[in-house]
Amino acid sequence: MSIEELSKVFLRKDQADGTNFLLKFGEFIDSMVAGKGAGIFPDGRMQLSRLEVRDSLTVLELIFNRLSAMESDYSFSESGTIESVSQLEDGTYSLKMKKRWDNDFTALAENDVVYGVVNDLASGGGKYYTSWLRVLHVDISANTINAVMYPDSEVPGGKNYPPEPLMILSHRGNPVDTERQGYWYLSSREHCICMLNGVTKPVLEESNYSVIVGRLKHLSLFDNLPINYLHSYIYVRGLVAQDIHRIDFQGVLPRIANDRGEWNMETATGAEPYQADREAQTETVRVMMYDTVWHYGCKWMCLVSGTTDEPKYGAAGWAMVEGNPDFSIDIESSNGWYFDAERFATTLTITGELYNRDVTAHILDSDVEWTRDTGNVTEDNAWAVAHAETGKSLPLTVNDLGPDYMNMTGCKFIARVLLRDGQNNYETMNYITF
């Protein structure tokens, strides 16, 4: 066969050639799922298992799997890739930045705080290191920057590392130019989106955090808040919002308090009585509301619509939500506090107070315990047993002061009281000394 005839069958290797038929490399199976080998189709399509590009890949349209994943941190700021590194005699570094296209020049500026991450995977290790640098000079025409390393004492982790070729540098802040002191990043490692402002050095201050969306940082300003650091929140330094809609975890609108001011019976029995549930429509959202009132310095929440009960302890229509929650007792003496020792006689009476109101009537006699302290444990225990059923009133005579009263410095009577409301028990104590 002549060369002309062979050229119709075989592809030339000494000059440009082509074919309208499928080209295969080794064993080829046409399938995106179970394919094998490599092949080039007449329509220009190529199918292979792996493509390695040393420099760059330029495509008109990139179609890939619908699932796109990222790991570690993704910085949104000026950045660039180091092409080569030269350490100068003064200890600084000259960094040649890689051009991504013909007219690509570095966007880093003088005094920028930059950082990059390098690993030792090529040498068989599995460690990652962070290099922190400050830009001293930028040569835009040569696409080169001159930078100095931060000392170990000024970087996170207490150890800094020199820059390496192929390291991606990202701008983080600037100690001089206030317009370049902010950046933001998305971190799958920290589970958040974070925006920073006022960054002047590698180690961040709490004031640098402007926006956190996701898991919050362990900042001191959150110490007194009931935050679960495994849950996601939104923290912003400032907020301008037109509409805010609140729902609970079940999607139900939360109830909002409607302050009706001081409680009075005229309102309770009038045309607009107090309500436990009412629906209200604002300009943008429908809300559920409940009435609250103030009474004797405490804030009360309405539990029963139309109730005429006075807000106080034991009222079925009200619950105290704000105010003094302490239960206290006072001990009064029927004959005052000054006595002739030979004619001592009086009655001690307990009064109780809760929510700034008298609750003595709600104290059961069986929930009052009287004890005595004269220093004679045996005599005091016997006295307490004898007065176990005394209740809120304790009659006293000179015999109750103990056999050695005239030889002692004093006699103390102690009252311990329990107040029950069906859900919580309030306990307190008080004492007097003769």
Summary of the structure (lengths in Angstrom):
residues: 434
radius of gyration: 41.2
end to end distance: 135.4
largest distance: 148.4
contacts: 1056
relative contact order: 0.06
helix: 12%
strand: 37%
